[in-house]
Amino acid sequence: MSQADPTSADQIISQETLLRREDIRIAYQSVVSFITYEGHLSWSVTSVFVQFAILLIAASVLPSFIGSTDARFTSITGFVLSLVGMVASIMWWSMVARTRKYYQYWLFTARELEQYMAQEIRTFERGFDLAVGGQATFKFPQKADHTGGAQAIQFKAIERIKMQTNFRILYGTFTAIFIMLAVLNIVRITQAF
């Protein structure tokens, strides 16, 4: 009877472990790329929306923006543009909410992957602690000039307002503005006829 070579078995296990670690590292890098993409997408979409919304507000309020002084035409056009603004606000709000949900998904995925990585890699774990009102603590090597050691950061006051809340306020405000403009233009329509 021959015995199995223990060195070969150890090498196979070691290679499997290395491959698994490499897979986790690649997945982690991919997730970080997705987080960056989703974060950028939220701001890009919001930037386009704000510009579009401001133009719609100006067009629904200012007759000169439409290019007519006829009260009937400007009030009806203003009302239609207010409706377009309401629909656009809700649509954009929905798109950003969905994008933020994917952003959250990728953050949680990165945090989950960190548990399979070296103990020192806790970027998203610390970020989560910071986001929920806790501290993120960093350990730096002690230097001869006594700098280094542990340092912590924590959000204060206005910094604690989450991006999700800011987006809700922004899109909710624009939706309310367009509702008020629709009512204003209904009043203008009744006065023009």
Secondary structure, DSSP 8 states (H G I E B T S, - for coil): -----HHHHHHHHHHHHHHHHHHHHHHHHHHHHHHHHHHHHHHHHHHHHHHHHHHHHHHHH-HHHHT---HHHHHHHHHHHHHHHHHHHHHHHHHHHHHHHHHHHHHHHHHHHHTTS-TT--HHHHHHHHHTT--EEEEE---TTS--EEEEE---GGGGS-HHHHHHHHHHHHHHHHHHHHHHHHHHHHHH-
